[in-house]
Every structure is written in C-alpha cells, then in structure tokens.
C-alpha cells in the first residue's frame, strides 16, 4: 500500500508537468523534436556514469533522498522561467524544459522501480506490481485532472509548485519504505552495491536479457514517438496559445491512463500470475501490430475525441499503445527485473530506460522527418510501424524467457531470505 501510494504521488507530479512540457513542443511543431530529443540523449549519456557512480558509492536510502531532492529543487527553480515564457521564447525554454522533464521522468520512475525490484521477490512482484502500477495510474489520472482544474485558474507556472509538493510526498514515503525494509532480516538496503560506474553500459553487451530489453525499448519507442510527432504537428496547427495546448495534451493523457488503469484492474494481474511476466511483453506487441496494420489499410479518417477532430492514427496509437505500455508492459518488465543481479536492477535497467530510450527518440524523430521529406504519408508510416511491431513481438518472446534470467524455482527458494513488507 505504501509503495502504491508513493507511486501515486510520483505519477501525479509527472503528469501535472507533462502537458506543460508538451505545450512547448506543440508550440514549435515536430520539426524541432529532433533538436529536443538530441539534447536529451546527450544529457542522458553524461548522466549515466554519474548515476552509476552514485549507485556504486551510496546506500539505497541516500540515493533515493538525494535524487528526489534534486528534482524537487529544480521544479521550484523553473517557476520564474515560466512566468517569463513570452520573453524567453517557447523554443528556447522548450529545449531546456523538455530535456529536464525527460530526465526527470526517466530517472525518477526508473529509480522507483529499481527500488521495487530490490525489496520484492519475483513471486511477490508478479502478484503486486500491477497493483503498485495501478497506484501510479491513479496518479496519472489525478494529475491531468488537477491540471485541467487549475491551468485556467492559476496559469502554467504555478503548476510546477503543485508538482513539487506531490514529489516531496513520494520521497517521504519511499524513505519510510526503505527504512522499514532495512530493518528486515536479510535486507541489503544499507549495503553499497559497488562495481564500476560504467557497469550499466557494459552489462548491455554481456547479458542477453538486457539486450532484449534495449531492443524492446527502441521498438516501442519507435511506435510511440511516431504518433507523438504527428500530434505535435496537429497541436501546432490547431491551438494558438499555451493554455489550449496544455488542455489538449492533458485530455490525451487522461484517456490513456484510464485505459491503463482498466488493464491493471483486469487482464494484467491475471496474465502475470497465471501465464508469467513474459506474456505481458508479447500481448502489447501483438496489439500494436494489429492496430498499425489496420491503420495502414483503412487510412487516417478523423474521429471525435474529447470534442476535437483528431486523425484516427493519433487517437488509436497515442491512447491505446500508451495505455498497453503503461498498463501491461511496464509491470511485466519490472517483474522480470526481480530475476537479475542487484547491480543490473539499478545500473543496467537505468541505462536502458534512460540513454537507450532517448537514443530511440532521436533516431525515430529524425527518421520521421526524413520520410516525410520523401513524401511518406500516414499509411506508409503505419505500415513501417507494423513491421517494427512484428519485430517487437519476436523479441518479446525471447526476452520473457531469456536464458540468463534466474529460474522461478531458484527465485522461490531464495524468497525466504527476503522478508516481505
């Protein structure tokens, strides 16, 4: 319950500022996304060894406290910048804030799930990770509702203050969880993980499971970023001011998270417990394949969505694909990480979910811009996406049953050494 509540506050914090970030990309359109993602990728490469150094030298509780405190202070520092957005310019502020929010999302969320994989056994993870993720999905629904309520009343800049309060609450709960777990017999929370600060990068080449995770990250990112780039163009063409763009992106997030919550309450827990976490990777890839193939065949007719006329590809891909990613893929991936060595849970996982992810963003947005220059339309892009989804299905099947994962029998045998909360 404490874990679910902590994740609720993490996702509330993120989803309050997410539409604030997206309205900046909507102000400049998809042609600036390669610049945004390129800057994020460079920052991720610089931060990966820094994060590895922190993991190698400090125990878990200090790592959580210092990391979350850094982002809280940064949130407060951005308030005056947004109050002067018109003078600074959407493109200039957009690059800085887009980079920071992307780093915030990846490091804060990745660190949260690394911590979860550290305190729960594999069997526990398959039973409760979807419920913990549901707490986060509740925050991902609550955050857009807060933004929808407040953005017209207080404007954009004060939303960052509200986000910082929510992130502070999550940090307090995580520190309490860490302290409680450190008192349990067999806990490793007060032990420094050690190892090389470059271990996360090295593990990518030495462990098949981590390579599969990196490929799945790239494939999934390709599909999601394709839809995101098209949404940015749509928002630029149809919304003239920051408040309207923020409200539009907020509605998309709300629909996505409602779908994710429905999955976590129904199909995902049953699938992970009865069939295993591997199927939580395969099923979303198959859903993406079917959706993209359908879009390639039927084209891009418009649908009514929260009062807006939105091309079908955007409505389908942005909502359903993200809903399955958050509602099924993410709990399955994090459950699988309970079956790898502790150093990989923090360093390897963090590298895949930060640097590899943003490398995919950079490659995909650049490829979309290039293909559009060659005259590719929505149908052609959807067909290419269907090919990517087919590859993702094959890799998902290998990742869920990777030979370097600890067997479930061994995990169960070692579970007694990790006392449950």
N, C-alpha and C positions, 0 to 999 in steps of 0.2 A: 504493500500500500504506500509506503514511504517512497519507494522507487517510482511508482506510477505518478504520485503527486509531484515529485521532483521533476519528472519528465514533462508533466503538465505545465509547470512554470517555465521550463526551458523552451518548449514549443510556443507557449503564449508570448514569451519575449521575442522569439524569432519572427512569428507571424504578425506581430504588431509592426515591425520594421521592414518586413519583406515587401509589402506594397509600396512603402516609402522608397525602397531601392528600385523597384520595378517601374515606378512612375518616372524615374530619371532615365532609364533605358527606353521607356516609351516616348520620352520627350525627344530623343535623338534618332530612334529607329534602329533597325538591325544592322545598318552599315557600320555602326560604332561598336557592335558586340565583339568582333574580333579584337579590337583595342582593349575593351573591358576584360575579356577573358585572358588575353595575352598578359595583361598586367597582373591578374590574379595568379596565373600559372607561375610567373617569375617569383612573386611573393611566396607562393607555396614551396617552391624549390629552396628558397632561402630559409623558410621557417622549419622545413622538415628536419634538418640536422639540429636546429635549436631545440625543437620539441624532443628529438631523440636524446639530446644532452640532458634535458630536464628529467626525462623518464629514467635515464641511466643513473642520475645522481641524487634524486629526491624520492622519498616515500610517497605513496599514493595520496595521502591526505594533503600534504603540502602541494603536490602537483595540481590537485583539484582546486584548492583555495587560491593559489596564485594565478592559475589560468583564468578562472572565472572572474576574479577581481580585476584583472587586466581589461577584460571586455566590458565590465561594468563602468570602469573609469572612462574608457573610450566612448561609450554611449553618451555619457554626460558631456564629453568634450565636443561631440558633433552638434549639440543643440544650437549654439550660436552660429555655426556654419549654415544650418538650415534656415535660421532666421534671416540670413543674408543670401539665400539661394539665388534670387534675381540678380544681385550684384555679382556674385561669383560666377554664375552660369551653370546650366544643367549639365553640360558636357564635362566641365572641369570638376564640379562637385560629384558628378556621376561616376567618374573614373575612380576617385578616392573612396567614395562611399560604397560603390559596387564591390571594389576589392575588399574593403573591410568587412562588409556583411557576408561575402562569400567565405572569407577566412573565419569569421565568427560562426557561421552555420556549420562549416565542416569540422572545425576544431572542437567547438563546444559539444556538438552532437556526437562526434566520433569519440571524444573522451568519455562522455556519459556512457556509451555502450561498451567501451573498453572496460570501464569500471563494473558494469553489469556482468560482463563475461568473466570478470575476476571474482565476483562474490557469489555467483550461482553456478551449480554444476550443470552438465549437459541435459540431464533429465529434468531438472527444475526449469532450465531455460526453455525447453520445448513446451512446458506447461504454462509458464508465466510470462514469457517475453511478449507474447501477443497482447496480454493484459496490460503490461507495462507500456507497450507501444500504444495501446488504447488510451492510456492516460495522456500520452503525448498527443494523440489525435484529438482528444478533447481540448487540449491547449491550442492545437492548430485550428480548431473550430472557434474556440473562445477568443483567440487573438484577433482574427478577422472581424468578429462581432464587435469587439472593443474598438477596433479601428473604424469600422463602419459607423459606430455611435459617436465617436469622438472627433473624427477628422473634420467634420463640418462645424463642430463646436469650437475646437481649440486650434485647428490647423495641423500642419505636418510636424513642425519642430517639437512641440511638447509631447508628441507620441513617444519620442526617444526616452523621455523621463519615465513614462509608464513602463516601457520595456525594461529599463534598468531596474525598476522595483521588482518586476517579475523574475529577472535573472538573479537578483540578490536572494530572493526566497528559495530558488532552486539550489543555489550554492549552500545555503544554510542546511537544507535537508540532506544534500549529498555529504556534507561534512559530518552530519549526525550519523548517516548510514555507515560511513567509513569508520567512525569511532566505535559504533556498535559492533561492526564486523571484526574490527581489530581485537576485540575482547573475546571472540570466539576461539575455541581450540583449533589449532591448525591454520589460523589465518596468516596470510603472507603480506597483509596490508602495510605493516611497518618495515618490511624488507625492501631495500633498494633493488630494483630489477637489474641494474648494471648493464654491462655489454657496451657495444660500440654505438656512437651517436648516428652512424650510417647503417645500423643494422636493418632498419626498415627497408632501405633500398636493396641491400644485399639479399634479404630474405625473398624478395620478389623473384630472384633468379634461382634460388636454391630450393624453393618449396612449390610443388605443383599446385596445391590448393590456392596459394596466394596469387599465382599466375592466372588461375581461372577467375579469381575474384577481380583481378585487374582487367581481364578481358570483358567480363560481365559489366564492370563499371563503364568501360568505354562503349560497349554496345548499347547499354541502357541510356547512357548519356547522349549517344547519337540520336536516339529516337526522341528523347525529351527535349533536347536543345533544338532540334529541327522544328518542333511545334512552338517552342518559346520564341525563336527568331521570327516566325510568322506572326505571332501575337504582338511582338514589338512593332512590326510594321503596321498592323491593324490599329494598335493604340495610337500611334503617331498620326495616322490618317483621320482618326475619328474623334480624338479627345484633345482639346486645346490647352487645358490647364492641369496643374498638378493634382488638384483635389479630385477631378473627374477621373483621371488615370488611376489614382490610388484606389478609388472606389471600384473601378472596373476590375483591376487585378485582385482586389480583396474578394469580390464575388467569385472569381475563378478559384481562388484558394479555398473558399468556403465550400463550394461544390465538391472539389477534390477531396477535402478532408472528411466530408460527410460520407463519401463512398469508402474511403479508407477505414473509417470507424465501423461501417456496416460489415466490411470484410473481417475486421478484427473481432467482431462480436459473433460471427457466424462461421465462415469457411476456414479461416486461418487457424484457429486453435485446433479444430478437428483434424485438419490436414497435417499440422506439425506433429501432433501426438500420435495419430493413427498411422500416417504414412511416412513420417520423417521429414526433417527440415529440407532435404534435397528437393522434394516436390514443391516446396514453397518458392523455389527458384524456377522450376520448369513451367509451372502453370502460368505465371505472369508473362513469360516469354511467348508462350502459345497464344495468350490473349492479344499481345501486341502484334503477333504475326497475322492473326485473323483480322484485327482492326485495320491494319495498314493495307492488307490485300483488298479488303472491302473498299477502303477509300480510293485505292488505285483504280478500282473497277467502276465505282459509282460517281467519282469526281468530287467536287467541292461545293455542293449546294449549301445554301445558308439555312441555319436553324435559329429559332428564337431561344435566347439563353439569358435569363435574368433581365429581360426587357431589351436585350441587344441582339442585333442580327449578326451572327458570328459564322464564318465559314465552317463547314462540317468537320474538316480536318482538325481545326483548332479546338472545337468543342469536344470531339472524341479523344484526340490524342492528349491534350493537356489535362483533361479531367480524368478519363479512365486510365490512361497509362500511369499518371502520377498516383492515382488512387490505389492501383495494384502495387506500385513500387513501395508506397508507404504502408499499405495495409497488409501486404503479404511478403514481398521480397525482403524488406528490411528486417522484420522479426526472424525470418528464416536464416538470413546471412549472419545475424548476431548470435543465433543459437549455434550455428556451425563453428563460430569462433571460440566457443567454450571447449572445443576439442583440439585446440592447438596450444603450443607452449605459451607461457605467460608473456614473454618478451614480444612474441608475434601479435598478441592481443592488443598491445599498445603501439609498438613501433611499426610493424608491418601493416596492421589494419589502418593505422593513421596515415601512412604513406599512400595506400591505395585510395582511401576515402578523401584525400586532400589533393596531393600533387597529380596522381593519375586521373582523378575526376576532372580537374581543371585543365589538364592536358587534353582530355577529350573535348571539353568545351571549346578550347581554342581551335582544335582540328575541325570540329563539326561546323562551327560558325563560319570559319574560313571556307570550308568546302561548300556550304550552302550559298555563300556569296558568289563563289566561283561558278557553281552550277546554274545559278540564276543568270549570271552574265552570259552563259551559254544558251539561255532560253528555256531551261527546265521549268516546268510548271508544277502544280501541286500533285498531279497524277504521277509524274515521273519521280518526284521526290518521295512520294508514298511508296512507290514500287521499290526504290532503293532501300527505304526503311524496312520494308517487308523482308528483303534479303538479309539485312542486319539482324532482324528479329529471328530469322531462321537460324543464323549462326549462333545467336544468343541461346536458343533452345538447346542446341547441341552442346555448347559449353556448360550450360546449367546442369545438364545430365551428368557431365564429368565432374563438375565442382561438388555437387552434393554427395558424391561417392568417391571423392579423391582418396588415393591410397595413403597419403600422409596424414589424414585425419585419424585421431585416436579412435579405435573401435568403441562402439557404445558399451560393450561388455566391460572394457577396461575403465571407461568413464564411470560406470555404475559402481565398479569395485572400489574406485578411489573417492566416491562421493562421501563416504563416511568421514574422510579426513577433512572435509569442508563442511562444517556445521551450518545448517540452513539458518536464515534470519528468523 
